[in-house]
């Protein structure tokens, strides 16, 4: 068994696990931890608890101590210097004519290292820039290239839904593809389905499992179907649209006088004519439909 605690840093909503042996800390406490980047300050999000060795990816970095007043003052000083650091670094980048965009600057708590995060459309040879920055800031410099989704996560913002961006609110980056948008009958306009980072929105993956199951029961648009009217009369038509939330199908049927009617039918009143033989017709039971149906008030 090992005693571990979950710690979050300013640059990311993700919680990382550290060994908390011999350190008394609680949720909300600021602690000094050892990371791959050096000694940093973070906030405890998960209180220390004993975890079985087989559930831990070893070795865990340690929580060194609860942050002291001196640590907090030094951290506040580093945060206050950030605008100046970014301005000077931007000048050095411009002087070298490098195609890179600065995103953030973070000192380790002891000031021994300055990490500069940037985005770029291609690889950047910044070896000479590192020398310029080391001379300007008199500390060890690390330049780290990140992706556009990481930039959005670090900078934050609000999506078209009005809520904080998923990537900056604590979710793990999900694998998102255009098929998910098609599954949900969304407009494939990039401006409608892309987030602030310019990539497909993370939230497309949240309900994809539901839409995938719903689409298995619903007929494809353009396919032939048989529908049952309110009086029990059966007629054949073409599916012109589906509603995966209400589990209904919009069907276009032809009248005897040559006119057409378009109406919505619950899925249990619709038979998919997937094959030429009536024996191969597919119809969904009401129980199956009710299991997925979400009727809005």
Protein Blocks (a to p, Z undefined) as FASTA:
>chain_A
ZZddddddfkbcbdcdddfehiacdehiacddddfkbccddddfbdcddddfklpccddd
ddfbdcdfklmmmmmmmmmmmmmmmmmmmmmmmmnopacddfbdcddfkopaccdddddf
bdcdfklmmmmmmmmnopacddddddfklmmmmnopadfkopacfklnopacddddfklm
mmnopafbfklmccfkopacfklmmmmmmmmmmmmmpccehiacddddfkopacddddfb
dcfklopaddddddfkopacdddddfklpccdfbfblklpccddfklmmmmpccdZZ
